[in-house]
Amino acid sequence: DKGGHKHFMAKEIAEQPTVIGDAIQHYLSSNGNSVVLPDPGLDFTKIERLTMVACGTAYYACVTAKYWFEQLAGIPVEVDVASEFRYREPPVTKGTVAVFVSQSGETADTLAALRFCEGKAEQIVSVVNVPESSIARESDLVLPIFAGTEIGVASTKAFTCQLTVLLMMALKAASERGVMSKDEIQGKLSALRSMPGILNAALGLQDPLRAVSRKLAEARDILFLGRGVMYPLAMEAALKLKEISYIHAEAYASGELKHGPIALIDEHVPVIVLAPRDRLFDKTVSNMQEVLARSGQVLLITDQEGAVESGEDVWETIVLPEVDPILSPILYAIPAQLLAYYTAVAKGTDVDQPRNLAKSVTVE
Ligand code: M6R
């Protein structure tokens, strides 16, 4: 049942405020002031490092979480795609907690990577949407994401629910390790609780996003730029667009632009810049200027303050609500998904069943 939507993907995008609200509720203490993990829990004071492994969209959720665990909790994090991790056979030492993120819980490479860590890692944790899945069954600690059934091959609500659960884990780590005070944690948690309302506001931007997508549908190549925690989101945005619109899309860390990719820029290449007005904004804007100076067509996705400070030369600006910088990846996922969706709709591709792709990749 598509609930009145044309595609499952549209329905699943629209469900995000609700399912993220569910995920938050499941991991909040009854007074709402702290994060509670299910048994047997995790002793963050003893963890030396996290090794996070996943594929596709779940991998980009892990890369985002690396920024959070390192910045908020001071825990070193390694992130790998499962197909590389399993054959590289890296040393996994005691003191390492291995985290496997998978919507289906059945991805062959992720499961094989998990089995490689059995008996080596201190603890095996999985972040899954399907709690009865193979990956969940073989984990010491299972953190369900509560996204509900996801049917569209392009993952949307599972991604933002993965981010929500990983962020709450990082906040719990920050609190247990004494890196953040009780007040700071409560401030972040109350900002998180306001996310469903903010995401609803972002979902109200369908019209301008549909309008720019008609132009994007004509492009052959599209670049995404982001810095800091927006870099993994840029990678996820490019994957989403590739999967369902079949347009070649790549993401670069904004600061890498001048190390090569800038050679690609001309008036035919739309460049989508994901840049909330955070502490890295000025640097991203200066990278954006470099694109504009080469006639690149910039679509800037930012907030009110960012829109004012960025100047007038961009092709289009999409203005999102302002949020605590740690929450930006969750919020900015919405326009990234809607751009991919409307571009695919404009091209007339099969949005829910894109060519060559399967929902769950159970063979390597
Ligand atoms: O079920 P999983 O989360 O383990 O799946 C991982 C990837 O196959 C998946 O995220 C894939 O990249 C999606 N089609 C992305 O939209």
Residues whose N, C-alpha, C, O or C-beta is under 5 A from the ligand:
A	BS01	M6R	C55 G56 T57 A58 V101 S102 Q103 S104 G105 T107 V153 A154 S155 K359 V361
